[in-house]
Amino acid sequence: MRTYFYKNKYIEVETPNLMKIVPPDPYIDPLTVYIDGAAPYYLHTSPEMHMKKLLQLGHERIFQICKVYRVEEFEEIHSIEFTMLEWYREGTYIQALKEVEELVCFIAEGLFKGIKDSFKTPFKVYELEELFLKISGVNPFKLKRDELFCSMKSKGFTGIDDKDDWNGLFFKLFIQEIEPKIIGKSPYFIKDWPLSVSTMAEKKDVNKVERFELYINGVEIANGYTELLNPEEQRKRFVIDNKERERLGKRTFESDEEFIGALSKVKGSRAGVSIGVDRLLMVFLGKDKIDDVMIQRFKV
């Protein structure tokens, strides 16, 4: 990984693991740390906020490989502590998408030569809205919450209830109806995700953002997007996220004004990508559980 980024003129950086303020993502919860009874502080769930603060200094290409921490249920591909590769570059999610493909093939060719033969390039790129229409006949992007609920109900979708909000309905439809039907041996991208589940991505249109995910053998490996650099828009989205956290009965977080202020100082368009290194190793080695590629996994 490092060889790839050094060859492409990236600077490797190291940012703090301990944070005073974290992003209020409704679906990602940080581990809390108390130091002599002070704070609380938090272990970072990704290096995103600190790395994006570096972009205001004029750096165009930076990357980092680090441990990150999240409150997770122990499942086959989830862990409280795991390794993340994250990078930022000039351009948009289109350039970043192609770079992910290059990186994966570069690693496969260098370390796992037998695997590369099954990676047909270019990787297939699906548009999420088209997938929903083609596979389920339901288009969440055009429907409000109640309309989406009724549409899913009318098609016999039984895994929903009145407590589900739009995001909940969207993910249930995606995970249960879409994901299983596009799994294949070759890696593929899914792009143009809903605005409501993509807090720090640039808008593509009214309810979509310029975001992609990479899947290999049905496992989500990478998440990337064109970065939102509008301070006021970012502040509004943090407020919306905190309201959602409150609705879910979770702790809310203050907005990081230093981070928001840094966005306006970044010149030009930027794209960022994160890759779960342990998951990537899983698929390269043909493993089904993240435990199989970790020396020891901390469990509570």
C-alpha positions as a printed Julia matrix, in Angstrom:
300×3 Matrix{Float64}:
   0.0     0.0     0.0
   2.7     2.44    0.98
   4.65    1.7    -2.2
   1.6     2.58   -4.3
   1.06    5.92   -2.58
   4.74    6.87   -2.54
   4.91    6.17   -6.28
   1.92    8.47   -6.81
   3.46   11.38   -4.89
   1.42   11.1    -1.69
   2.66   12.31    1.68
   2.15    9.91    4.59
   0.73   11.64    7.66
  -0.06   10.69   11.25
  -2.92   12.33   13.12
  -4.17   11.95   16.74
  -6.17    8.91   17.78
  -7.64   10.78   20.73
 -10.26   13.44   20.02
 -12.18   15.96   22.08
 -14.9    16.39   19.44
 -16.17   13.69   17.08
 -18.55   13.84   14.09
 -22.19   13.14   15.06
 -22.72   10.24   12.65
 -26.03    8.6    13.69
 -24.8     5.1    12.87
 -21.19    5.18   14.11
 -20.43    5.45   17.82
 -16.98    6.21   19.27
 -15.31    4.6    22.27
 -15.22    6.96   25.26
 -11.99    7.55   27.18
 -11.66    9.13   30.64
  -8.28   10.48   31.78
  -8.06   11.03   35.55
 -11.8    11.6    35.54
 -11.53   14.41   32.98
 -13.3    14.87   29.64
 -14.76   12.49   28.14
 -12.44   12.11   25.2
 -13.02    9.76   22.28
 -10.93    7.37   20.22
 -11.31    8.3    16.57
 -13.69    6.27   14.41
 -11.68    7.37   11.38
  -8.88    9.91   10.8
 -11.14   11.93    8.49
 -11.59   15.14   10.46
  -7.93   15.58   11.37
  -6.77   14.71    7.87
  -9.18   17.15    6.24
  -7.87   19.88    8.55
  -4.46   19.28    6.94
  -5.87   20.01    3.48
  -6.17   23.71    4.34
  -2.35   23.86    4.42
  -2.26   23.2     0.67
  -1.44   19.49    0.66
  -3.05   17.87   -2.39
  -2.25   14.21   -1.71
  -2.04   12.7     1.78
  -2.61    9.19    3.15
  -2.59    7.39    6.49
  -2.72    3.79    7.72
  -3.9     3.6    11.32
  -5.97    1.83   13.94
  -9.53    3.1    14.4
 -12.13    2.24   17.01
 -15.91    1.88   16.91
 -18.63    0.51   19.14
 -19.53   -2.56   17.08
 -21.43   -5.77   17.53
 -19.13   -8.74   17.04
 -19.96  -10.22   13.67
 -18.02  -11.89   10.88
 -16.71   -8.65    9.36
 -16.91   -6.2    12.3
 -14.46   -5.44   15.1
 -14.15   -2.74   17.75
 -10.55   -2.1    16.71
  -9.43   -2.43   13.11
  -6.95   -1.02   10.59
  -7.99    1.7     8.16
  -6.28    3.15    5.12
  -7.51    6.65    4.31
  -6.38    9.13    1.7
  -7.27   12.48    0.14
  -6.46   13.81   -3.29
  -7.34   16.54   -5.75
 -10.35   15.91   -8.02
 -13.69   14.18   -7.52
 -15.01   10.75   -6.63
 -14.61    9.66  -10.26
 -10.81   10.0   -10.07
 -10.8     8.41   -6.62
 -12.85    5.45   -7.86
 -10.3     4.67  -10.57
  -7.51    5.02   -8.04
  -9.15    2.42   -5.78
  -9.26    0.02   -8.71
  -5.58    0.65   -9.45
  -4.59    0.18   -5.82
  -6.47   -3.1    -5.39
  -4.98   -4.52   -8.58
  -1.49   -3.27   -7.62
  -1.68   -5.1    -4.29
  -3.17   -8.22   -5.84
  -0.48   -8.37   -8.5
   2.34   -7.77   -6.05
   1.29  -10.13   -3.26
  -1.54  -12.35   -4.45
  -0.84  -13.13   -8.1
  -3.42  -15.9    -8.32
  -6.19  -13.56   -7.18
  -5.5   -10.88   -9.76
  -6.59  -13.22  -12.54
 -10.16  -13.14  -11.19
 -10.2    -9.31  -11.08
 -11.44   -8.25  -14.48
 -10.75   -4.59  -15.13
 -12.34   -2.17  -15.38
 -14.45   -3.1   -12.36
 -18.2    -2.97  -12.93
 -19.78    0.3   -11.77
 -23.46    0.24  -10.76
 -25.63    3.28  -10.16
 -27.57    2.68   -6.97
 -30.89    4.09   -8.2
 -30.78    1.86  -11.29
 -30.08   -1.19   -9.11
 -33.16   -0.52   -6.99
 -35.39   -0.14  -10.05
 -34.02   -3.17  -11.86
 -33.93   -5.6    -8.91
 -36.71   -4.53   -6.56
 -38.95   -2.33   -8.71
 -38.88    0.23   -5.88
 -37.08    3.57   -6.23
 -36.37    4.99   -2.74
 -34.85    8.14   -4.23
 -38.24    9.25   -5.56
 -40.28    8.37   -2.47
 -40.84    9.96    0.92
 -40.84    7.78    4.02
 -44.53    6.81    4.01
 -44.54    6.28    0.25
 -41.48    4.03    0.51
 -43.06    2.06    3.35
 -46.28    1.51    1.38
 -44.4     0.59   -1.79
 -42.3    -2.02    0.02
 -45.39   -3.34    1.79
 -47.33   -3.66   -1.45
 -44.53   -5.79   -2.91
 -44.7    -8.19    0.01
 -41.6    -6.99    1.83
 -42.17   -8.25    5.39
 -39.05   -7.11    7.26
 -40.31   -3.6     8.03
 -42.4    -1.95   10.73
 -43.85    1.44   11.67
 -40.74    2.39   13.67
 -38.5     2.4    10.59
 -37.55    5.84    9.27
 -36.55    6.45    5.63
 -32.93    5.49    6.22
 -33.96    2.29    7.99
 -36.26    1.3     5.15
 -33.58    2.13    2.59
 -30.95   -0.05    4.25
 -33.32   -2.97    4.78
 -34.28   -2.91    1.11
 -30.64   -2.59    0.05
 -29.2    -5.27    2.36
 -31.96   -7.83    1.89
 -32.94   -7.32   -1.75
 -30.07   -5.65   -3.62
 -26.79   -6.83   -2.1
 -27.41  -10.61   -2.41
 -28.29  -10.36   -6.11
 -25.16   -8.61   -7.34
 -22.51  -10.63   -5.52
 -19.93  -11.98   -7.94
 -16.3   -13.04   -8.07
 -15.15   -9.77   -9.63
 -15.02   -6.55   -7.58
 -17.67   -3.91   -8.3
 -18.53   -0.35   -7.33
 -21.9     1.09   -6.34
 -22.1     4.85   -6.74
 -24.41    7.83   -6.08
 -25.75    7.22   -2.58
 -28.54    9.05   -0.68
 -27.74   12.41    0.84
 -29.33   11.4     4.15
 -26.7     8.69    4.8
 -23.67   10.64    3.57
 -23.01   13.55    5.92
 -19.67   14.79    4.57
 -20.07   14.16    0.82
 -20.75   16.71   -1.91
 -24.22   16.78   -3.46
 -24.79   15.3    -6.9
 -28.41   16.43   -7.04
 -31.26   17.13   -4.6
 -31.14   13.79   -2.77
 -27.89   12.13   -3.94
 -24.22   12.62   -3.23
 -21.04   11.88   -5.19
 -20.12    8.76   -3.25
 -19.11    5.18   -4.11
 -18.48    1.92   -2.29
 -16.31   -0.98   -3.47
 -17.46   -4.56   -2.87
 -15.47   -7.76   -3.28
 -17.26  -11.09   -2.78
 -20.17   -9.15   -1.33
 -18.04   -7.49    1.37
 -17.85   -3.69    1.54
 -14.16   -2.8     1.24
 -13.94    0.91    0.4
 -16.0     4.05    0.81
 -15.16    7.21   -1.08
 -16.68   10.53   -2.07
 -16.16   14.03   -3.32
 -15.65   16.04   -0.15
 -18.18   18.6     1.02
 -16.19   21.84    1.44
 -19.07   24.24    2.14
 -18.83   25.21    5.86
 -22.47   26.26    6.28
 -23.81   23.16    4.57
 -21.58   20.97    6.72
 -22.78   22.69    9.9
 -26.42   22.14    8.88
 -25.79   18.44    8.24
 -24.15   18.02   11.65
 -27.27   19.54   13.22
 -29.46   17.07   11.31
 -27.23   14.18   12.39
 -27.47   15.22   16.04
 -31.26   15.33   15.81
 -31.21   11.8    14.42
 -28.9    10.65   17.23
 -31.3    12.19   19.72
 -34.22   10.37   18.09
 -32.3     7.12   18.4
 -31.65    7.77   22.09
 -27.92    8.35   21.58
 -25.54   10.97   22.96
 -25.24   14.11   20.83
 -21.97   15.88   20.03
 -21.02   19.51   19.57
 -19.87   20.66   16.14
 -16.14   20.93   15.57
 -15.9    24.59   14.54
 -12.18   24.28   13.83
 -12.98   21.54   11.32
 -15.85   23.51    9.76
 -13.65   26.61    9.46
 -10.89   24.63    7.78
 -13.2    23.54    4.95
 -13.46   27.05    3.51
  -9.66   27.26    3.23
  -9.34   24.22    0.97
  -8.86   25.31   -2.63
 -10.35   23.29   -5.47
 -12.2    19.99   -5.36
 -11.04   17.1    -3.13
 -11.96   13.42   -2.88
 -11.36   11.06    0.01
 -11.4     7.27    0.38
 -11.23    4.86    3.3
 -10.47    1.15    3.04
 -10.85   -1.48    5.74
  -7.45   -3.15    5.54
  -8.52   -6.22    7.53
 -11.5    -6.79    5.24
  -9.33   -6.42    2.15
  -6.94   -9.0     3.57
  -9.93  -11.28    4.26
 -11.02  -11.35    0.64
  -7.46  -11.72   -0.67
  -6.92  -14.75    1.58
 -10.37  -16.23    1.01
 -11.41  -15.92    4.66
 -14.99  -15.5     5.9
 -14.27  -13.95    9.31
 -12.23  -10.93   10.29
 -10.87  -12.98   13.22
  -8.94  -15.07   10.71
  -6.71  -12.12    9.71
  -6.24  -10.47   13.12
  -3.65  -11.57   15.67
  -6.04  -10.96   18.54
  -9.39   -9.28   18.65
 -10.48   -7.39   21.76
 -13.89   -8.51   22.94
 -16.13   -7.16   25.69
